[in-house]
């Protein structure tokens, strides 16, 4: 049976009687005249249907041969004699239509079946093709795997063969080595036997055995002192840290400790454990942890503290140093009678703002609190450090006179008052009854509960978070109570709690006094044209502009600008001298040639001969340089001629050398140098001797009020009678502030020999003293009568003890620079640990108070610190801060540019009012637009809007502009460029690409400096870019 065909029906089995009855009935039916054909046999043909019914579907005849034969047999059947119903044409058409419908349905079914058969056949064919492809791929993979297996088997066989061969060789070598070792052992045994025979014969066997025994005992003892139970001992770590502080590199410390074995008689140094560089670095960090424990202990033992600080930048990174002054704890456990300075370390900050510096100080103190409170030492002593306790002990700060340092003092005072009020609140709450305390605490607790999200959210919090929240609302309640307690105190108690002093560094006072005196002396020439001004010391660019200019000539704008920014005088001359003789760049200037030249002429100096370091900001450097030049004026002139000018193959001066040589021959410049030298000899050096002479921790800055009064009186005496210094009978006993010998012998006599060339020395000296006196009065204002410092008693002065100078912080910051040069790969926290350990004398504290559990705790804290990678945290924080600052600045610039664009649109839409009468009826916004039009479009000089806030003032200003510039025509000479940056279509760095220079340099002459150097001519690159003035 064909696929998809309908299964054949099974015929029913009938009996013979049934078959005969059926045949008879069929014969009777065929006897009728009109026999109605069955629909399957008497259906009209397909062609007839298509002819008679045009609307019928065109289909081919589907009658098979069997069907055609059945139709013919039916037509030949004789008509039946029984009367049948006659069928008319309509009946036949109805039968035909019904038959056609069945035929069409059968044909559709056949077509659908044929489509399914076709689809199944295609699917079967596709499956067979896919199956065949998979069989081929599997066969190919099988073959490849078989070949790989064969290769692997062959390689494994070869490797096993090679391993067997190597094993045989190794076994042979082991046998040979065993034989050799046995021979060596026998030889050693024989040698020892022979040696013992010799010793026995010589009678020294006992002493030799004692030597070996003593060496073994020393070695074992030294090994135990170096390392015990696999851990390097505290003594070994202390020695390693001391070696590092002395300058030894970390990787060399282990070898140095091994070499110490020679000192105790150990000859087998390889038996001594060698400390690695990593362990040495960890020992340095352990010193920093021990220093923090020491700081926490000493802070908690003191009731009065003062802080000092300073900051600097190095390689675009801000650094801040902090010290505190306190009384150290002696070996007996009592506080010392004298004060010392303890370093809190040097930290890096994100920016130079006072807020950031104070935040960093509090962060450092919190670190000290955490380490100290967790240490076994604090638990053993029963102490606990907190920021509140530190704030109550802090009594003031000192530093230089910069505005940010004074702002630090104000911020710390505000923080101290806040902590003091919190402490007062806690004390008051402890004194209250439980009911009263709960009435105050409950509102704050309820506010915290609402802030968290309700009781359910509070219960869901962890214990640690809940404890933190509880401390927050308890602190809030304490602040509220403390504020009330503080306001209820009387004036005396309030002042005692809020008294917070500030004292400036005395060395900064002296430095600024020199600057103030020089400023007043330079301004003296403008009001006294009869005095010949000093020679102009112009830099190379301005020298080309001013070349050929004579007095009385009309100067161009470029010449006026070059003249205004060019410097002159003693300070500029000493600066040039420093650039030549002692440049801060070791590759520029004369340096050793200068030193050796002066050593030959003057004899070897007791100390290293160096020109004063005027290239950097140094106290008294310009006064000392003036003394040096005036004392050896002829020698400096000779050095510039023979040691500089004629030394070159083509004798010449660079511009810097030319200016300095001119200054050496300018009487007015030498006069100003003499003024600087006299001030340094009579005032500065004697003052510094009294400030620095006793030592950094032996002088209390709060007791120096009378000293500064005496100093101001002495300067006033010199102003009223300059002959005390410049007279013929002047001596150091009356001319110096302290009455001691001159700081630099011979300078006073050298100045006296040059008095004939200095007719205006007395006038300039008095002017300098007046400027210095004004500066002294301004910088010693904290000691004025009626101030907080002047009202302190002797006991209070001891409580508020402060160092007279800020040298400790300057030294620490200088150490950062030196360490960055000597050890560029050392991290900041390593340097800080090393520096605080050395400055705070932490080793003495460790030897005196530490036990085994303290050393164990320090080692564990060091590992945690190094695992946190503090240097990487610092770098990431700085980069994140810089990115945030850049985003903020970009948004600000875009906002400013949008405002400028808006202003420009307003200016474009503004019509200038040239009729003064119409201005009265104009509103305020329109008046502002008119003023902006004059200011930004016509470039006229207009008063700021803040000075003309009223409409009447604006109208008056506009009328004045119209009177000066009728019709809005402003001459070019009267135009002024308004401050601020105009708008641009492109914001940010890409805006500079809009005005890129397009000048061709193809025809520009290129100077080959190498040729000039070969010829022996020195070029101006010997020195750094000249400074216009200090």
HELIX and SHEET records of a PDB file:
HELIX    1   1 UNK A   16  UNK A   29  1                                  14    
HELIX    2   2 UNK A   46  UNK A   52  1                                   7    
HELIX    3   3 UNK A   65  UNK A   76  1                                  12    
HELIX    4   4 UNK A   89  UNK A  202  1                                 114    
HELIX    5   5 UNK A  205  UNK A  226  1                                  22    
HELIX    6   6 UNK A  234  UNK A  245  1                                  12    
HELIX    7   7 UNK A  250  UNK A  259  1                                  10    
HELIX    8   8 UNK A  260  UNK A  264  5                                   5    
HELIX    9   9 UNK A  269  UNK A  271  5                                   3    
HELIX   10  10 UNK A  277  UNK A  301  1                                  25    
HELIX   11  11 UNK A  354  UNK A  374  1                                  21    
HELIX   12  12 UNK A  376  UNK A  381  1                                   6    
HELIX   13  13 UNK A  387  UNK A  393  1                                   7    
HELIX   14  14 UNK A  403  UNK A  431  1                                  29    
HELIX   15  15 UNK A  434  UNK A  452  1                                  19    
HELIX   16  16 UNK A  455  UNK A  460  1                                   6    
HELIX   17  17 UNK A  463  UNK A  487  1                                  25    
HELIX   18  18 UNK A  491  UNK A  498  1                                   8    
HELIX   19  19 UNK A  506  UNK A  523  1                                  18    
HELIX   20  20 UNK A  525  UNK A  527  5                                   3    
HELIX   21  21 UNK A  540  UNK A  546  1                                   7    
HELIX   22  22 UNK A  557  UNK A  565  1                                   9    
HELIX   23  23 UNK A  570  UNK A  581  1                                  12    
HELIX   24  24 UNK A  592  UNK A  602  1                                  11    
HELIX   25  25 UNK A  621  UNK A  631  1                                  11    
HELIX   26  26 UNK A  633  UNK A  638  1                                   6    
HELIX   27  27 UNK A  639  UNK A  645  3                                   7    
HELIX   28  28 UNK A  655  UNK A  664  1                                  10    
HELIX   29  29 UNK A  667  UNK A  679  1                                  13    
HELIX   30  30 UNK A  680  UNK A  684  3                                   5    
HELIX   31  31 UNK A  685  UNK A  692  1                                   8    
HELIX   32  32 UNK A  701  UNK A  703  5                                   3    
HELIX   33  33 UNK A  705  UNK A  720  1                                  16    
HELIX   34  34 UNK A  723  UNK A  726  1                                   4    
HELIX   35  35 UNK A  732  UNK A  735  1                                   4    
HELIX   36  36 UNK A  747  UNK A  753  1                                   7    
HELIX   37  37 UNK A  755  UNK A  757  5                                   3    
HELIX   38  38 UNK A  761  UNK A  779  1                                  19    
HELIX   39  39 UNK A  781  UNK A  783  5                                   3    
HELIX   40  40 UNK A  794  UNK A  799  1                                   6    
HELIX   41  41 UNK A  807  UNK A  822  1                                  16    
HELIX   42  42 UNK A  828  UNK A  839  1                                  12    
HELIX   43  43 UNK A  842  UNK A  849  1                                   8    
HELIX   44  44 UNK A  852  UNK A  867  1                                  16    
HELIX   45  45 UNK A  870  UNK A  909  1                                  40    
HELIX   46  46 UNK A  916  UNK A  921  5                                   6    
HELIX   47  47 UNK A  924  UNK A  932  1                                   9    
HELIX   48  48 UNK A  933  UNK A  937  3                                   5    
HELIX   49  49 UNK A  951  UNK A  964  1                                  14    
HELIX   50  50 UNK A  966  UNK A  968  5                                   3    
HELIX   51  51 UNK A  972  UNK A  974  5                                   3    
HELIX   52  52 UNK A  989  UNK A  995  5                                   7    
HELIX   53  53 UNK A 1009  UNK A 1014  1                                   6    
HELIX   54  54 UNK A 1020  UNK A 1022  5                                   3    
SHEET    1   A 2 UNK A 227  UNK A 228  0                                        
SHEET    2   A 2 UNK A 231  UNK A 232 -1                                        
SHEET    1   B 5 UNK A 335  UNK A 349  0                                        
SHEET    2   B 5 UNK A 317  UNK A 329 -1                                        
SHEET    3   B 5 UNK A 305  UNK A 314 -1                                        
SHEET    4   B 5 UNK A 394  UNK A 399  1                                        
SHEET    5   B 5 UNK A 501  UNK A 504  1                                        
SHEET    1   C 2 UNK A 536  UNK A 537  0                                        
SHEET    2   C 2 UNK A 567  UNK A 568 -1                                        
END                                                                             
